[in-house]
Amino acid sequence: MTDAQLWALIIGFLASPQVIAVINQPTWSKGARTMVMVTMSVIVGFGSAYFSEQFAGRSVLSCVLIAAVAAGGAYKFLFKPVGLAPALERATSPRPPRPVS
């Protein structure tokens, strides 16, 4: 495993699910929420390849895929069951205005 791939795995597992949960809104469709995860994985993959000075076709693609699998797995099997991701989503979602009494 290259340095770029290792960084994509670490960032994808530890940071991406939290950032994704902050961006996602509970009312969004599954497709919209998936696009946020894919976009975040592309950013992490490109960034880890670029900053590890391994910015070439196959290296970038493998970093993006590793980041996507790490983020998806961490979200589904750790952050969501523990309740951290749903709590972050609720906390960062806009609240409807209160009625004036």
MOPAC internal coordinates of N, CA, C and O (Angstrom, degrees):
PM7 1SCF
backbone

  N    0.0000 0     0.00 0     0.00 0    0    0    0
  C    1.4439 1     0.00 0     0.00 0    1    0    0
  C    1.5254 1   108.06 1     0.00 0    2    1    0
  O    1.2310 1   120.80 1   -47.73 1    3    2    1
  N    1.3284 1   116.07 1   132.27 1    3    2    1
  C    1.4627 1   120.73 1  -178.96 1    5    3    2
  C    1.5240 1   110.16 1   -80.33 1    6    5    3
  O    1.2310 1   121.50 1   -11.67 1    7    6    5
  N    1.3267 1   114.74 1   168.33 1    7    6    5
  C    1.4697 1   119.45 1   177.56 1    9    7    6
  C    1.5251 1   110.86 1   -61.10 1   10    9    7
  O    1.2310 1   120.34 1   138.43 1   11   10    9
  N    1.3150 1   116.95 1   -41.57 1   11   10    9
  C    1.4654 1   120.97 1  -179.35 1   13   11   10
  C    1.5304 1   110.59 1   -62.20 1   14   13   11
  O    1.2310 1   120.56 1   136.48 1   15   14   13
  N    1.3072 1   116.53 1   -43.52 1   15   14   13
  C    1.4677 1   120.33 1   179.15 1   17   15   14
  C    1.5188 1   111.18 1   -65.49 1   18   17   15
  O    1.2310 1   120.36 1   140.58 1   19   18   17
  N    1.3127 1   116.92 1   -39.42 1   19   18   17
  C    1.4572 1   121.03 1   178.79 1   21   19   18
  C    1.5305 1   110.97 1   -64.00 1   22   21   19
  O    1.2310 1   120.40 1   137.15 1   23   22   21
  N    1.3384 1   116.85 1   -42.85 1   23   22   21
  C    1.4578 1   119.91 1   177.46 1   25   23   22
  C    1.5271 1   111.08 1   -65.61 1   26   25   23
  O    1.2310 1   120.14 1   140.92 1   27   26   25
  N    1.3253 1   117.34 1   -39.08 1   27   26   25
  C    1.4696 1   120.07 1   177.21 1   29   27   26
  C    1.5253 1   110.58 1   -61.78 1   30   29   27
  O    1.2310 1   120.12 1   140.57 1   31   30   29
  N    1.3205 1   117.38 1   -39.43 1   31   30   29
  C    1.4586 1   121.83 1   178.40 1   33   31   30
  C    1.5329 1   111.11 1   -65.86 1   34   33   31
  O    1.2310 1   120.51 1   133.46 1   35   34   33
  N    1.3133 1   116.62 1   -46.54 1   35   34   33
  C    1.4684 1   120.68 1  -177.93 1   37   35   34
  C    1.5269 1   110.94 1   -65.23 1   38   37   35
  O    1.2310 1   120.54 1   129.96 1   39   38   37
  N    1.3195 1   116.58 1   -50.04 1   39   38   37
  C    1.4665 1   119.70 1  -178.29 1   41   39   38
  C    1.5229 1   110.31 1   -67.50 1   42   41   39
  O    1.2310 1   120.70 1   139.47 1   43   42   41
  N    1.3434 1   116.27 1   -40.53 1   43   42   41
  C    1.4584 1   119.75 1   178.83 1   45   43   42
  C    1.5154 1   112.54 1   -61.89 1   46   45   43
  O    1.2310 1   120.05 1   144.56 1   47   46   45
  N    1.3092 1   117.51 1   -35.44 1   47   46   45
  C    1.4620 1   120.93 1  -178.03 1   49   47   46
  C    1.5210 1   112.61 1   -82.51 1   50   49   47
  O    1.2310 1   120.04 1   136.09 1   51   50   49
  N    1.3216 1   117.52 1   -43.91 1   51   50   49
  C    1.4620 1   120.29 1  -172.78 1   53   51   50
  C    1.5232 1   114.57 1   -88.91 1   54   53   51
  O    1.2310 1   119.84 1   139.72 1   55   54   53
  N    1.3263 1   117.91 1   -40.28 1   55   54   53
  C    1.4643 1   120.25 1  -172.32 1   57   55   54
  C    1.5198 1   114.05 1  -102.68 1   58   57   55
  O    1.2310 1   120.04 1   140.86 1   59   58   57
  N    1.3123 1   117.54 1   -39.14 1   59   58   57
  C    1.4652 1   120.36 1  -173.49 1   61   59   58
  C    1.5269 1   113.71 1   -57.97 1   62   61   59
  O    1.2310 1   118.37 1   133.75 1   63   62   61
  N    1.3367 1   120.70 1   -46.25 1   63   62   61
  C    1.4665 1   118.53 1  -179.11 1   65   63   62
  C    1.5245 1   113.26 1   -59.68 1   66   65   63
  O    1.2310 1   120.15 1   145.82 1   67   66   65
  N    1.3140 1   117.32 1   -34.18 1   67   66   65
  C    1.4563 1   120.05 1   179.48 1   69   67   66
  C    1.5246 1   111.31 1   -71.27 1   70   69   67
  O    1.2310 1   120.48 1   137.16 1   71   70   69
  N    1.3235 1   116.69 1   -42.84 1   71   70   69
  C    1.4649 1   120.43 1   178.43 1   73   71   70
  C    1.5268 1   110.07 1   -65.80 1   74   73   71
  O    1.2310 1   120.52 1   138.00 1   75   74   73
  N    1.3178 1   116.62 1   -42.00 1   75   74   73
  C    1.4646 1   121.17 1   178.39 1   77   75   74
  C    1.5281 1   110.19 1   -61.18 1   78   77   75
  O    1.2310 1   119.99 1   137.74 1   79   78   77
  N    1.3183 1   117.63 1   -42.26 1   79   78   77
  C    1.4690 1   121.19 1   179.83 1   81   79   78
  C    1.5243 1   111.55 1   -65.61 1   82   81   79
  O    1.2310 1   119.83 1   146.45 1   83   82   81
  N    1.3204 1   117.93 1   -33.55 1   83   82   81
  C    1.4620 1   120.82 1   177.95 1   85   83   82
  C    1.5282 1   110.21 1   -69.22 1   86   85   83
  O    1.2310 1   120.12 1   141.93 1   87   86   85
  N    1.3244 1   117.38 1   -38.07 1   87   86   85
  C    1.4651 1   121.23 1  -178.63 1   89   87   86
  C    1.5222 1   111.80 1   -76.52 1   90   89   87
  O    1.2310 1   120.27 1   136.34 1   91   90   89
  N    1.3308 1   117.08 1   -43.66 1   91   90   89
  C    1.4701 1   120.97 1  -176.44 1   93   91   90
  C    1.5243 1   111.71 1   -63.69 1   94   93   91
  O    1.2310 1   121.72 1   -29.78 1   95   94   93
  N    1.3157 1   114.31 1   150.22 1   95   94   93
  C    1.4623 1   121.78 1   176.27 1   97   95   94
  C    1.5284 1   107.99 1  -116.96 1   98   97   95
  O    1.2310 1   119.42 1   -39.79 1   99   98   97
  N    1.3167 1   118.71 1   140.21 1   99   98   97
  C    1.4654 1   120.88 1  -178.31 1  101   99   98
  C    1.5228 1   114.09 1   -59.23 1  102  101   99
  O    1.2310 1   119.98 1   155.41 1  103  102  101
  N    1.3215 1   117.65 1   -24.59 1  103  102  101
  C    1.4671 1   120.64 1  -177.41 1  105  103  102
  C    1.5204 1   113.42 1   -87.24 1  106  105  103
  O    1.2310 1   119.34 1   173.71 1  107  106  105
  N    1.3247 1   118.87 1    -6.29 1  107  106  105
  C    1.4611 1   121.82 1  -178.40 1  109  107  106
  C    1.5200 1   110.59 1   -73.04 1  110  109  107
  O    1.2310 1   120.93 1   -25.41 1  111  110  109
  N    1.3216 1   115.83 1   154.59 1  111  110  109
  C    1.4644 1   121.19 1   177.26 1  113  111  110
  C    1.5253 1   109.87 1   -71.30 1  114  113  111
  O    1.2310 1   121.23 1   -16.05 1  115  114  113
  N    1.3215 1   115.25 1   163.95 1  115  114  113
  C    1.4637 1   120.32 1   179.33 1  117  115  114
  C    1.5292 1   110.69 1   -62.76 1  118  117  115
  O    1.2310 1   120.63 1   143.23 1  119  118  117
  N    1.3230 1   116.41 1   -36.77 1  119  118  117
  C    1.4627 1   120.62 1   178.81 1  121  119  118
  C    1.5225 1   112.65 1   -63.15 1  122  121  119
  O    1.2310 1   120.69 1   137.39 1  123  122  121
  N    1.3331 1   116.29 1   -42.61 1  123  122  121
  C    1.4656 1   120.36 1   178.52 1  125  123  122
  C    1.5207 1   110.75 1   -65.48 1  126  125  123
  O    1.2310 1   120.58 1   139.39 1  127  126  125
  N    1.3203 1   116.49 1   -40.61 1  127  126  125
  C    1.4639 1   120.84 1   179.48 1  129  127  126
  C    1.5288 1   110.95 1   -66.38 1  130  129  127
  O    1.2310 1   120.62 1   143.23 1  131  130  129
  N    1.3340 1   116.41 1   -36.77 1  131  130  129
  C    1.4637 1   120.80 1   177.28 1  133  131  130
  C    1.5219 1   110.80 1   -66.57 1  134  133  131
  O    1.2310 1   120.24 1   140.98 1  135  134  133
  N    1.3262 1   117.14 1   -39.02 1  135  134  133
  C    1.4640 1   120.43 1   178.72 1  137  135  134
  C    1.5262 1   111.67 1   -63.72 1  138  137  135
  O    1.2310 1   120.06 1   146.00 1  139  138  137
  N    1.3193 1   117.49 1   -34.00 1  139  138  137
  C    1.4635 1   120.69 1   175.58 1  141  139  138
  C    1.5262 1   109.46 1   -63.93 1  142  141  139
  O    1.2310 1   120.10 1   136.91 1  143  142  141
  N    1.3304 1   117.40 1   -43.09 1  143  142  141
  C    1.4622 1   121.29 1   179.28 1  145  143  142
  C    1.5255 1   111.11 1   -65.18 1  146  145  143
  O    1.2310 1   120.15 1   137.81 1  147  146  145
  N    1.3215 1   117.33 1   -42.19 1  147  146  145
  C    1.4686 1   121.01 1   179.49 1  149  147  146
  C    1.5244 1   110.20 1   -64.76 1  150  149  147
  O    1.2310 1   120.49 1   135.63 1  151  150  149
  N    1.3194 1   116.68 1   -44.37 1  151  150  149
  C    1.4654 1   120.50 1   179.10 1  153  151  150
  C    1.5201 1   111.04 1   -61.71 1  154  153  151
  O    1.2310 1   120.27 1   136.10 1  155  154  153
  N    1.3157 1   117.09 1   -43.90 1  155  154  153
  C    1.4596 1   120.97 1   178.65 1  157  155  154
  C    1.5302 1   110.67 1   -62.91 1  158  157  155
  O    1.2310 1   120.10 1   140.36 1  159  158  157
  N    1.3265 1   117.41 1   -39.64 1  159  158  157
  C    1.4641 1   121.27 1   179.48 1  161  159  158
  C    1.5177 1   111.10 1   -65.60 1  162  161  159
  O    1.2310 1   120.24 1   141.20 1  163  162  161
  N    1.3232 1   117.15 1   -38.80 1  163  162  161
  C    1.4662 1   120.66 1   177.54 1  165  163  162
  C    1.5287 1   109.83 1   -64.41 1  166  165  163
  O    1.2310 1   120.32 1   136.86 1  167  166  165
  N    1.3244 1   116.98 1   -43.14 1  167  166  165
  C    1.4668 1   120.58 1   178.94 1  169  167  166
  C    1.5273 1   110.76 1   -62.39 1  170  169  167
  O    1.2310 1   120.51 1   134.09 1  171  170  169
  N    1.3284 1   116.63 1   -45.91 1  171  170  169
  C    1.4733 1   120.68 1  -179.79 1  173  171  170
  C    1.5274 1   110.22 1   -64.99 1  174  173  171
  O    1.2310 1   120.01 1   136.68 1  175  174  173
  N    1.3351 1   117.58 1   -43.32 1  175  174  173
  C    1.4635 1   121.09 1  -179.80 1  177  175  174
  C    1.5152 1   112.47 1   -63.50 1  178  177  175
  O    1.2310 1   120.47 1   132.64 1  179  178  177
  N    1.3212 1   116.71 1   -47.36 1  179  178  177
  C    1.4576 1   120.35 1   178.37 1  181  179  178
  C    1.5191 1   110.67 1   -63.44 1  182  181  179
  O    1.2310 1   120.64 1   135.35 1  183  182  181
  N    1.3280 1   116.39 1   -44.65 1  183  182  181
  C    1.4569 1   119.94 1  -178.85 1  185  183  182
  C    1.5130 1   113.58 1   -63.55 1  186  185  183
  O    1.2310 1   120.38 1   135.96 1  187  186  185
  N    1.3210 1   116.88 1   -44.04 1  187  186  185
  C    1.4661 1   119.14 1  -178.88 1  189  187  186
  C    1.5270 1   110.84 1   -67.61 1  190  189  187
  O    1.2310 1   119.70 1   143.29 1  191  190  189
  N    1.3228 1   118.17 1   -36.71 1  191  190  189
  C    1.4716 1   120.72 1   177.25 1  193  191  190
  C    1.5243 1   110.69 1   -69.09 1  194  193  191
  O    1.2310 1   120.60 1   137.45 1  195  194  193
  N    1.3188 1   116.45 1   -42.55 1  195  194  193
  C    1.4614 1   120.63 1  -178.67 1  197  195  194
  C    1.5284 1   111.38 1   -64.39 1  198  197  195
  O    1.2310 1   120.18 1   129.75 1  199  198  197
  N    1.3266 1   117.26 1   -50.25 1  199  198  197
  C    1.4585 1   120.57 1  -176.02 1  201  199  198
  C    1.5310 1   112.83 1   -73.99 1  202  201  199
  O    1.2310 1   120.16 1   163.79 1  203  202  201
  N    1.3246 1   117.30 1   -16.21 1  203  202  201
  C    1.4640 1   120.45 1   174.58 1  205  203  202
  C    1.5232 1   110.96 1   -92.84 1  206  205  203
  O    1.2310 1   120.51 1  -174.78 1  207  206  205
  N    1.3253 1   116.64 1     5.22 1  207  206  205
  C    1.4662 1   124.02 1  -179.91 1  209  207  206
  C    1.5205 1   112.09 1    57.08 1  210  209  207
  O    1.2310 1   120.73 1  -141.98 1  211  210  209
  N    1.3370 1   116.21 1    38.02 1  211  210  209
  C    1.4637 1   122.15 1   177.03 1  213  211  210
  C    1.5230 1   109.03 1  -125.95 1  214  213  211
  O    1.2310 1   120.92 1  -137.23 1  215  214  213
  N    1.3308 1   115.85 1    42.77 1  215  214  213
  C    1.4584 1   121.85 1  -174.15 1  217  215  214
  C    1.5295 1   109.52 1   -84.44 1  218  217  215
  O    1.2310 1   121.14 1   -99.15 1  219  218  217
  N    1.3264 1   115.43 1    80.85 1  219  218  217
  C    1.4620 1   122.80 1   176.51 1  221  219  218
  C    1.5264 1   107.36 1  -134.42 1  222  221  219
  O    1.2310 1   120.02 1   -16.39 1  223  222  221
  N    1.3109 1   117.56 1   163.61 1  223  222  221
  C    1.4577 1   122.67 1  -172.68 1  225  223  222
  C    1.5129 1   115.73 1   -48.61 1  226  225  223
  O    1.2310 1   120.10 1   119.93 1  227  226  225
  N    1.3126 1   117.42 1   -60.07 1  227  226  225
  C    1.4624 1   120.60 1  -175.83 1  229  227  226
  C    1.5235 1   111.92 1   -67.78 1  230  229  227
  O    1.2310 1   120.22 1   142.66 1  231  230  229
  N    1.3087 1   117.19 1   -37.34 1  231  230  229
  C    1.4530 1   120.80 1   179.81 1  233  231  230
  C    1.5328 1   110.98 1   -65.40 1  234  233  231
  O    1.2310 1   120.40 1   137.16 1  235  234  233
  N    1.3217 1   116.84 1   -42.84 1  235  234  233
  C    1.4613 1   120.91 1   179.72 1  237  235  234
  C    1.5233 1   110.14 1   -64.55 1  238  237  235
  O    1.2310 1   120.55 1   133.87 1  239  238  237
  N    1.3245 1   116.56 1   -46.13 1  239  238  237
  C    1.4611 1   120.52 1  -179.65 1  241  239  238
  C    1.5250 1   111.30 1   -61.00 1  242  241  239
  O    1.2310 1   120.16 1   135.97 1  243  242  241
  N    1.3239 1   117.30 1   -44.03 1  243  242  241
  C    1.4609 1   119.31 1   179.67 1  245  243  242
  C    1.5307 1   110.98 1   -65.73 1  246  245  243
  O    1.2310 1   119.80 1   143.83 1  247  246  245
  N    1.3198 1   117.98 1   -36.17 1  247  246  245
  C    1.4699 1   120.75 1   177.86 1  249  247  246
  C    1.5232 1   111.13 1   -65.73 1  250  249  247
  O    1.2310 1   120.27 1   138.22 1  251  250  249
  N    1.3304 1   117.10 1   -41.78 1  251  250  249
  C    1.4639 1   120.63 1   178.78 1  253  251  250
  C    1.5235 1   109.99 1   -63.06 1  254  253  251
  O    1.2310 1   120.20 1   134.45 1  255  254  253
  N    1.3235 1   117.21 1   -45.55 1  255  254  253
  C    1.4680 1   120.75 1  -179.34 1  257  255  254
  C    1.5232 1   111.68 1   -65.42 1  258  257  255
  O    1.2310 1   120.12 1   138.54 1  259  258  257
  N    1.3185 1   117.38 1   -41.46 1  259  258  257
  C    1.4708 1   120.90 1   178.34 1  261  259  258
  C    1.5259 1   110.33 1   -63.58 1  262  261  259
  O    1.2310 1   120.47 1   137.00 1  263  262  261
  N    1.3417 1   116.70 1   -43.00 1  263  262  261
  C    1.4651 1   120.24 1   178.92 1  265  263  262
  C    1.5318 1   110.91 1   -63.44 1  266  265  263
  O    1.2310 1   120.38 1   140.93 1  267  266  265
  N    1.3388 1   116.87 1   -39.07 1  267  266  265
  C    1.4708 1   120.45 1  -179.84 1  269  267  266
  C    1.5257 1   111.29 1   -66.05 1  270  269  267
  O    1.2310 1   120.46 1   134.77 1  271  270  269
  N    1.3127 1   116.73 1   -45.23 1  271  270  269
  C    1.4635 1   120.13 1  -179.84 1  273  271  270
  C    1.5333 1   110.49 1   -66.19 1  274  273  271
  O    1.2310 1   120.49 1   138.11 1  275  274  273
  N    1.3244 1   116.67 1   -41.89 1  275  274  273
  C    1.4689 1   120.01 1   179.78 1  277  275  274
  C    1.5310 1   111.00 1   -64.93 1  278  277  275
  O    1.2310 1   120.26 1   135.17 1  279  278  277
  N    1.3242 1   117.10 1   -44.83 1  279  278  277
  C    1.4707 1   120.34 1  -179.28 1  281  279  278
  C    1.5255 1   111.05 1   -66.39 1  282  281  279
  O    1.2310 1   120.38 1   135.29 1  283  282  281
  N    1.3309 1   116.87 1   -44.71 1  283  282  281
  C    1.4656 1   120.07 1   179.56 1  285  283  282
  C    1.5114 1   112.30 1   -63.87 1  286  285  283
  O    1.2310 1   120.64 1   136.62 1  287  286  285
  N    1.3138 1   116.38 1   -43.38 1  287  286  285
  C    1.4686 1   120.32 1   179.06 1  289  287  286
  C    1.5155 1   112.65 1   -65.97 1  290  289  287
  O    1.2310 1   120.67 1   135.71 1  291  290  289
  N    1.3257 1   116.32 1   -44.29 1  291  290  289
  C    1.4668 1   119.61 1   179.56 1  293  291  290
  C    1.5158 1   111.03 1   -64.04 1  294  293  291
  O    1.2310 1   120.50 1   139.54 1  295  294  293
  N    1.3325 1   116.65 1   -40.46 1  295  294  293
  C    1.4654 1   120.16 1   179.88 1  297  295  294
  C    1.5227 1   110.27 1   -65.18 1  298  297  295
  O    1.2310 1   120.53 1   130.06 1  299  298  297
  N    1.3271 1   116.60 1   -49.94 1  299  298  297
  C    1.4691 1   120.45 1  -173.56 1  301  299  298
  C    1.5261 1   113.11 1   -71.52 1  302  301  299
  O    1.2310 1   120.38 1   141.37 1  303  302  301
  N    1.3235 1   116.88 1   -38.63 1  303  302  301
  C    1.4655 1   119.63 1  -172.19 1  305  303  302
  C    1.5281 1   114.74 1  -103.41 1  306  305  303
  O    1.2310 1   119.88 1   171.80 1  307  306  305
  N    1.3438 1   117.84 1    -8.20 1  307  306  305
  C    1.4577 1   118.70 1  -179.20 1  309  307  306
  C    1.5248 1   111.96 1  -128.78 1  310  309  307
  O    1.2310 1   120.43 1   118.08 1  311  310  309
  N    1.3282 1   116.78 1   -61.92 1  311  310  309
  C    1.4596 1   120.42 1  -172.32 1  313  311  310
  C    1.5230 1   113.37 1   -70.18 1  314  313  311
  O    1.2310 1   119.35 1   143.45 1  315  314  313
  N    1.3215 1   118.84 1   -36.55 1  315  314  313
  C    1.4634 1   121.26 1   179.80 1  317  315  314
  C    1.5301 1   111.69 1   -74.97 1  318  317  315
  O    1.2310 1   118.69 1   131.25 1  319  318  317
  N    1.3503 1   120.11 1   -48.75 1  319  318  317
  C    1.4727 1   118.99 1   179.75 1  321  319  318
  C    1.5308 1   113.72 1   -62.67 1  322  321  319
  O    1.2310 1   120.25 1   146.34 1  323  322  321
  N    1.3172 1   117.13 1   -33.66 1  323  322  321
  C    1.4617 1   120.56 1   179.83 1  325  323  322
  C    1.5254 1   110.60 1   -73.13 1  326  325  323
  O    1.2310 1   120.70 1   155.84 1  327  326  325
  N    1.3317 1   116.26 1   -24.16 1  327  326  325
  C    1.4529 1   121.12 1   178.54 1  329  327  326
  C    1.5155 1   114.29 1    99.12 1  330  329  327
  O    1.2310 1   120.01 1  -178.78 1  331  330  329
  N    1.3319 1   117.59 1     1.22 1  331  330  329
  C    1.4527 1   120.52 1  -178.28 1  333  331  330
  C    1.5283 1   111.70 1   -69.64 1  334  333  331
  O    1.2310 1   119.71 1   133.95 1  335  334  333
  N    1.3125 1   118.16 1   -46.05 1  335  334  333
  C    1.4651 1   120.76 1  -178.38 1  337  335  334
  C    1.5314 1   111.78 1   -64.09 1  338  337  335
  O    1.2310 1   118.96 1   131.53 1  339  338  337
  N    1.3442 1   119.59 1   -48.47 1  339  338  337
  C    1.4721 1   118.12 1   177.61 1  341  339  338
  C    1.5253 1   113.05 1   -61.67 1  342  341  339
  O    1.2310 1   119.97 1   144.66 1  343  342  341
  N    1.3297 1   117.65 1   -35.34 1  343  342  341
  C    1.4655 1   120.52 1   178.70 1  345  343  342
  C    1.5234 1   111.16 1   -66.16 1  346  345  343
  O    1.2310 1   120.44 1   138.48 1  347  346  345
  N    1.3447 1   116.76 1   -41.52 1  347  346  345
  C    1.4616 1   120.17 1   176.93 1  349  347  346
  C    1.5209 1   111.10 1   -64.44 1  350  349  347
  O    1.2310 1   120.40 1   139.61 1  351  350  349
  N    1.3293 1   116.84 1   -40.39 1  351  350  349
  C    1.4672 1   120.48 1   179.10 1  353  351  350
  C    1.5270 1   110.90 1   -62.42 1  354  353  351
  O    1.2310 1   120.30 1   135.41 1  355  354  353
  N    1.3162 1   117.03 1   -44.59 1  355  354  353
  C    1.4673 1   120.15 1   179.19 1  357  355  354
  C    1.5251 1   111.47 1   -66.28 1  358  357  355
  O    1.2310 1   120.66 1   139.59 1  359  358  357
  N    1.3255 1   116.35 1   -40.41 1  359  358  357
  C    1.4653 1   120.31 1  -176.91 1  361  359  358
  C    1.5239 1   112.38 1   -68.46 1  362  361  359
  O    1.2310 1   119.81 1   150.68 1  363  362  361
  N    1.3174 1   117.98 1   -29.32 1  363  362  361
  C    1.4584 1   120.74 1  -177.24 1  365  363  362
  C    1.5176 1   113.75 1  -102.59 1  366  365  363
  O    1.2310 1   120.13 1  -172.07 1  367  366  365
  N    1.3257 1   117.36 1     7.93 1  367  366  365
  C    1.4587 1   121.27 1   178.00 1  369  367  366
  C    1.5193 1   109.38 1   -89.14 1  370  369  367
  O    1.2310 1   120.79 1   -36.17 1  371  370  369
  N    1.3401 1   116.10 1   143.83 1  371  370  369
  C    1.4716 1   117.57 1   176.69 1  373  371  370
  C    1.5171 1   110.59 1   -66.25 1  374  373  371
  O    1.2310 1   121.19 1   -39.26 1  375  374  373
  N    1.2926 1   115.34 1   140.74 1  375  374  373
  C    1.4618 1   121.01 1   179.28 1  377  375  374
  C    1.5208 1   109.00 1   -96.27 1  378  377  375
  O    1.2310 1   120.22 1   -35.11 1  379  378  377
  N    1.3239 1   117.19 1   144.89 1  379  378  377
  C    1.4614 1   118.59 1   176.33 1  381  379  378
  C    1.5306 1   109.89 1   -65.75 1  382  381  379
  O    1.2310 1   120.22 1   -31.43 1  383  382  381
  N    1.3300 1   117.19 1   148.57 1  383  382  381
  C    1.4625 1   118.15 1  -179.03 1  385  383  382
  C    1.5243 1   111.46 1   -65.85 1  386  385  383
  O    1.2310 1   121.44 1   -33.46 1  387  386  385
  N    1.3133 1   114.85 1   146.54 1  387  386  385
  C    1.4687 1   120.37 1   177.82 1  389  387  386
  C    1.5224 1   109.79 1   -76.11 1  390  389  387
  O    1.2310 1   120.90 1   -37.33 1  391  390  389
  N    1.3221 1   115.89 1   142.67 1  391  390  389
  C    1.4732 1   117.55 1   175.65 1  393  391  390
  C    1.5246 1   110.39 1   -69.14 1  394  393  391
  O    1.2310 1   121.08 1   -39.08 1  395  394  393
  N    1.3149 1   115.55 1   140.92 1  395  394  393
  C    1.4638 1   121.02 1   179.74 1  397  395  394
  C    1.5319 1   107.50 1   -81.50 1  398  397  395
  O    1.2310 1   121.55 1   -51.39 1  399  398  397
  N    1.3244 1   114.65 1   128.61 1  399  398  397
  C    1.4723 1   117.02 1  -179.32 1  401  399  398
  C    1.5005 1   112.00 1  -109.01 1  402  401  399
  O    1.2310 1   120.10 1   180.00 1  403  402  401

